[in-house]
Amino acid sequence: MAKLGNTIATLFVGAAIGVAVGYILATDKETREEDLEKVKKGLNNLKDKFAKKTTDLEEEIYHT
């Protein structure tokens, strides 16, 4: 049973690598850079939301 899990995990990792390589080869540089900027903005937004929630939670815990 453990071998089946390892096989499936390996299959998913291989598929992810294949998708990444295919994306890099199929798109031009400008498109990749635009997509990367979108991902960066999204991650920054998530980071900001998490930081705000953490701060709000700290205030709720310590100032109650």
MDTraj code that builds the backbone (N, CA, C; nanometers):
import mdtraj as md
import numpy as np

residues = "MET ALA LYS LEU GLY ASN THR ILE ALA THR LEU PHE VAL GLY ALA ALA ILE GLY VAL ALA VAL GLY TYR ILE LEU ALA THR ASP LYS GLU THR ARG GLU GLU ASP LEU GLU LYS VAL LYS LYS GLY LEU ASN ASN LEU LYS ASP LYS PHE ALA LYS LYS THR THR ASP LEU GLU GLU GLU ILE TYR HIS THR".split()
xyz = np.array([
    [0.0818, -0.1191, 0.0000],
    [0.0000, 0.0000, 0.0000],
    [0.0864, 0.1258, 0.0000],
    [0.1966, 0.1238, 0.0716],
    [0.2851, 0.2397, 0.0755],
    [0.3474, 0.2654, -0.0615],
    [0.3753, 0.1569, -0.1352],
    [0.4335, 0.1748, -0.2682],
    [0.3339, 0.2423, -0.3622],
    [0.2068, 0.2118, -0.3464],
    [0.1054, 0.2747, -0.4298],
    [0.1013, 0.4249, -0.4026],
    [0.1095, 0.4640, -0.2759],
    [0.1107, 0.6063, -0.2403],
    [0.2317, 0.6772, -0.2986],
    [0.3476, 0.6133, -0.2900],
    [0.4689, 0.6728, -0.3470],
    [0.4578, 0.6852, -0.4983],
    [0.3985, 0.5863, -0.5613],
    [0.3821, 0.5879, -0.7061],
    [0.2899, 0.7020, -0.7483],
    [0.1821, 0.7188, -0.6757],
    [0.0876, 0.8262, -0.7078],
    [0.1518, 0.9626, -0.6842],
    [0.2240, 0.9773, -0.5743],
    [0.2926, 1.1038, -0.5456],
    [0.3942, 1.1353, -0.6551],
    [0.4682, 1.0357, -0.6980],
    [0.5670, 1.0541, -0.8042],
    [0.4987, 1.0940, -0.9344],
    [0.3852, 1.0325, -0.9624],
    [0.3091, 1.0668, -1.0824],
    [0.2662, 1.2131, -1.0788],
    [0.2143, 1.2597, -0.9658],
    [0.1708, 1.3989, -0.9545],
    [0.2876, 1.4967, -0.9653],
    [0.4001, 1.4626, -0.9051],
    [0.5175, 1.5504, -0.9145],
    [0.5650, 1.5573, -1.0593],
    [0.5690, 1.4440, -1.1260],
    [0.6095, 1.4423, -1.2671],
    [0.5148, 1.5231, -1.3537],
    [0.3846, 1.5122, -1.3272],
    [0.2864, 1.5888, -1.4038],
    [0.3044, 1.7383, -1.3801],
    [0.3286, 1.7778, -1.2555],
    [0.3483, 1.9196, -1.2239],
    [0.4728, 1.9740, -1.2944],
    [0.5779, 1.8971, -1.2959],
    [0.7005, 1.9386, -1.3646],
    [0.6741, 1.9499, -1.5144],
    [0.6015, 1.8550, -1.5696],
    [0.5685, 1.8585, -1.7118],
    [0.4855, 1.9810, -1.7483],
    [0.3897, 2.0145, -1.6636],
    [0.3069, 2.1328, -1.6886],
    [0.3929, 2.2584, -1.6833],
    [0.4821, 2.2669, -1.5849],
    [0.5677, 2.3849, -1.5717],
    [0.6591, 2.4002, -1.6932],
    [0.7202, 2.2924, -1.7358],
    [0.8096, 2.2983, -1.8521],
    [0.7298, 2.3337, -1.9773],
    [0.6130, 2.2740, -1.9933],
    [0.5293, 2.3053, -2.1083],
    [0.4878, 2.4513, -2.1113],
    [0.4538, 2.5060, -1.9954],
    [0.4157, 2.6466, -1.9869],
    [0.5325, 2.7359, -2.0260],
    [0.6499, 2.7033, -1.9764],
    [0.7682, 2.7847, -2.0078],
    [0.7998, 2.7804, -2.1566],
    [0.7888, 2.6640, -2.2165],
    [0.8203, 2.6514, -2.3585],
    [0.7107, 2.7092, -2.4485],
    [0.5868, 2.7105, -2.4027],
    [0.4761, 2.7515, -2.4879],
    [0.4459, 2.9006, -2.4836],
    [0.4907, 2.9718, -2.3817],
    [0.4573, 3.1132, -2.3703],
    [0.5795, 3.2001, -2.3968],
    [0.5522, 3.3227, -2.4354],
    [0.6626, 3.4153, -2.4563],
    [0.7012, 3.4823, -2.3245],
    [0.8125, 3.5501, -2.3251],
    [0.8684, 3.6068, -2.2027],
    [0.7771, 3.7121, -2.1396],
    [0.7165, 3.7972, -2.2218],
    [0.6307, 3.9028, -2.1678],
    [0.5095, 3.8445, -2.0951],
    [0.4501, 3.7418, -2.1534],
    [0.3341, 3.6784, -2.0913],
    [0.3723, 3.6158, -1.9580],
    [0.4862, 3.5477, -1.9542],
    [0.5325, 3.4867, -1.8288],
    [0.5560, 3.5927, -1.7230],
    [0.6165, 3.7048, -1.7626],
    [0.6433, 3.8119, -1.6666],
    [0.5136, 3.8721, -1.6143],
    [0.4143, 3.8906, -1.7018],
    [0.2844, 3.9431, -1.6581],
    [0.2181, 3.8463, -1.5603],
    [0.2209, 3.7181, -1.5937],
    [0.1611, 3.6182, -1.5050],
    [0.2333, 3.6139, -1.3712],
    [0.3644, 3.6246, -1.3740],
    [0.4423, 3.6238, -1.2503],
    [0.4079, 3.7452, -1.1646],
    [0.3879, 3.8607, -1.2271],
    [0.3489, 3.9807, -1.1520],
    [0.2115, 3.9619, -1.0882],
    [0.1184, 3.8989, -1.1601],
    [-0.0137, 3.8720, -1.1034],
    [-0.0028, 3.7812, -0.9815],
    [0.0814, 3.6786, -0.9920],
    [0.1000, 3.5856, -0.8800],
    [0.1621, 3.6582, -0.7620],
    [0.2615, 3.7422, -0.7882],
    [0.3255, 3.8178, -0.6806],
    [0.2266, 3.9098, -0.6099],
    [0.1424, 3.9784, -0.6884],
    [0.0427, 4.0674, -0.6287],
    [-0.0558, 3.9881, -0.5431],
    [-0.0974, 3.8726, -0.5937],
    [-0.1898, 3.7890, -0.5182],
    [-0.1291, 3.7410, -0.3878],
    [-0.0033, 3.6986, -0.3923],
    [0.0644, 3.6530, -0.2709],
    [0.0834, 3.7673, -0.1718],
    [0.1153, 3.8853, -0.2220],
    [0.1297, 4.0007, -0.1329],
    [-0.0029, 4.0359, -0.0672],
    [-0.1128, 4.0271, -0.1437],
    [-0.2444, 4.0533, -0.0854],
    [-0.2764, 3.9525, 0.0239],
    [-0.2475, 3.8247, -0.0012],
    [-0.2716, 3.7221, 0.1001],
    [-0.1867, 3.7464, 0.2241],
    [-0.0615, 3.7852, 0.2016],
    [0.0283, 3.8131, 0.3138],
    [-0.0242, 3.9293, 0.3973],
    [-0.0708, 4.0348, 0.3304],
    [-0.1249, 4.1501, 0.4013],
    [-0.2499, 4.1133, 0.4805],
    [-0.3396, 4.0352, 0.4205],
    [-0.4608, 3.9924, 0.4907],
    [-0.4257, 3.9076, 0.6121],
    [-0.3288, 3.8164, 0.5964],
    [-0.2874, 3.7312, 0.7077],
    [-0.2259, 3.8150, 0.8189],
    [-0.1430, 3.9120, 0.7827],
    [-0.0798, 3.9979, 0.8833],
    [-0.1859, 4.0784, 0.9576],
    [-0.2861, 4.1290, 0.8863],
    [-0.3922, 4.2061, 0.9508],
    [-0.4725, 4.1179, 1.0458],
    [-0.5060, 3.9979, 1.0026],
    [-0.5831, 3.9087, 1.0888],
    [-0.5023, 3.8690, 1.2115],
    [-0.3727, 3.8481, 1.1936],
    [-0.2868, 3.8132, 1.3056],
    [-0.2813, 3.9282, 1.4055],
    [-0.2689, 4.0493, 1.3556],
    [-0.2653, 4.1671, 1.4425],
    [-0.3975, 4.1835, 1.5158],
    [-0.5081, 4.1673, 1.4431],
    [-0.6401, 4.1782, 1.5066],
    [-0.6567, 4.0716, 1.6147],
    [-0.6111, 3.9520, 1.5866],
    [-0.6235, 3.8431, 1.6838],
    [-0.5391, 3.8703, 1.8071],
    [-0.4175, 3.9226, 1.7887],
    [-0.3317, 3.9573, 1.9018],
    [-0.3983, 4.0638, 1.9895],
    [-0.4553, 4.1648, 1.9250],
    [-0.5223, 4.2703, 2.0003],
    [-0.6403, 4.2145, 2.0769],
    [-0.7140, 4.1254, 2.0157],
    [-0.8307, 4.0658, 2.0813],
    [-0.7885, 3.9827, 2.2005],
    [-0.6784, 3.9104, 2.1880],
    [-0.6333, 3.8223, 2.2956],
    [-0.5752, 3.9036, 2.4117],
    [-0.4878, 3.9975, 2.3803],
    [-0.4132, 4.0661, 2.4847],
    [-0.4838, 4.1892, 2.5425],
    [-0.5814, 4.2433, 2.4734],
    [-0.6468, 4.3640, 2.5203],
    [-0.7914, 4.3385, 2.5629],
    [-0.8209, 4.2157, 2.5923],
    [-0.9571, 4.1839, 2.6352],
    [-0.9631, 4.1630, 2.7841],
])
top = md.Topology()
chain = top.add_chain()
for i, resn in enumerate(residues, 1):
    res = top.add_residue(resn, chain, resSeq=i)
    for name in ("N", "CA", "C"):
        top.add_atom(name, md.element.get_by_symbol(name[0]), res)
traj = md.Trajectory(xyz[None], top)
